[in-house]
Amino acid sequence: MQTDPEATVRELLAAQGIAPPDDEITAMAQSYPGLRASADALYLPEAEAYLPAFASPTVDLANFDLEAR
């Protein structure tokens, strides 16, 4: 699933009541995909042991077998 980094950054900031200028949002949006990938690489491998609570978007939860872990 491809998402728009600028829209994601705007939503995250709005959820916290933060409204920076557009040029700052653009700068944040440029670094967001790399930051998100780094965070996923750090936490998702370990968190997947606790599925379905911390499922990666690529995990097929409908066919996931918790007993197989």
Secondary structure, DSSP 4 states (H G I P E B T S, - for coil): ----HHHHHHHHHHHTT----HHHHHHHHHHHHHHHHHHHHHHHHHHGGGTTTT--TT--GGG--GGG-
